[in-house]
Amino acid sequence: VAESDPEVLLQVRDLVTAFDTDDGQVTAVDGVSFEVHKGRTLGIVGESGCGKSVTALSIMRLLPQPMGKILGGEMSFDAMNLATVDPAKMRTVRGNRISMIFQDQPLQDSWR
């Protein structure tokens, strides 16, 4: 990721994520870019199947393996390269510093 603004906490540039299927490779995220500044919140919204969850799972390095692959782009969090940080360090970041709120409609209905 290019030299970053100290106020930028999360930076994603040209993220490309794909899945290997029986019918070949399917690109789920193609060229997503955004920044989140310190003290701010980002909500990713869009139609079903547009890549919201895959974008977040890519950033958190939680893609299903071995099918899910990050094919390109750059991701940094607090000046840490998320694509190359070792798995043990990534585990300390997940949940403590980066989180994802899953929307599970069937589960939500059961709470009513």
C-alpha positions in Angstrom: 0.0 0.0 0.0 1.3 3.4 -0.9 2.7 5.8 1.8 -0.3 6.3 4.0 -1.9 9.1 5.8 -1.5 8.6 9.6 -5.3 9.2 10.0 -6.1 6.2 7.7 -6.6 3.1 9.8 -7.8 0.7 7.0 -6.8 1.0 3.4 -8.0 -1.4 0.6 -6.8 -0.8 -2.9 -8.0 -2.7 -6.0 -8.9 -5.9 -4.1 -9.6 -8.9 -6.3 -10.9 -12.1 -4.7 -11.9 -15.3 -6.5 -13.1 -18.8 -5.8 -12.2 -22.0 -7.5 -15.3 -24.0 -8.5 -16.0 -27.2 -10.5 -16.8 -24.9 -13.5 -13.6 -22.8 -13.1 -12.6 -19.7 -11.3 -15.3 -17.2 -10.3 -14.3 -13.6 -9.4 -16.4 -12.4 -6.4 -14.7 -9.1 -5.7 -13.1 -7.2 -8.6 -11.2 -3.9 -7.9 -12.7 -2.8 -4.5 -11.0 0.2 -3.0 -11.8 2.3 0.1 -10.2 3.9 3.2 -11.5 4.1 6.8 -10.1 6.9 8.9 -9.4 6.7 12.6 -12.5 7.3 14.7 -14.8 6.6 11.7 -17.1 3.6 10.9 -17.7 2.1 7.5 -20.8 0.2 6.6 -20.7 -1.8 3.4 -24.1 -2.1 1.8 -25.3 -3.6 -1.5 -27.5 -6.1 -3.1 -27.3 -9.8 -2.2 -24.4 -11.5 -3.9 -22.5 -8.2 -4.6 -19.4 -9.2 -2.6 -19.9 -7.4 0.8 -19.1 -10.5 2.9 -16.3 -11.7 0.6 -14.7 -8.2 0.8 -14.8 -8.4 4.7 -13.6 -12.0 4.8 -10.8 -11.2 2.5 -9.6 -8.3 4.7 -9.8 -10.5 7.8 -8.2 -13.4 5.9 -11.0 -15.8 6.7 -11.8 -17.0 3.1 -12.8 -20.6 2.9 -9.7 -22.6 2.0 -8.5 -23.9 -0.4 -11.2 -22.4 -2.7 -11.0 -18.7 -1.8 -8.0 -16.7 -3.1 -7.0 -13.1 -3.0 -5.6 -12.5 -6.5 -4.7 -8.9 -6.3 -4.8 -5.6 -4.5 -3.4 -4.3 -1.3 -4.8 -4.2 2.2 -3.3 -2.4 5.2 -4.5 -1.9 8.7 -2.7 0.5 11.0 0.3 0.4 8.6 0.3 -3.5 8.8 0.2 -5.3 5.5 -2.7 -7.7 5.9 -1.7 -9.8 2.9 1.7 -10.7 4.4 1.3 -10.6 8.2 1.9 -14.0 9.8 -1.2 -16.0 10.9 -0.5 -15.7 14.6 -0.4 -11.9 14.4 -3.5 -11.9 12.3 -5.4 -13.8 15.0 -4.5 -11.1 17.5 -5.9 -8.5 15.2 -9.2 -10.3 14.4 -11.9 -9.6 17.0 -9.7 -7.2 19.0 -9.0 -4.6 16.3 -11.0 -5.7 13.2 -14.5 -7.2 13.4 -17.4 -8.1 11.1 -21.0 -8.1 12.1 -22.7 -10.9 10.2 -26.3 -10.6 9.1 -28.1 -13.9 9.5 -31.8 -13.4 8.9 -32.9 -16.9 10.0 -31.1 -16.4 13.3 -32.6 -13.0 13.8 -36.1 -14.3 13.2 -35.6 -16.9 15.9 -35.0 -14.1 18.5 -38.5 -12.6 18.0 
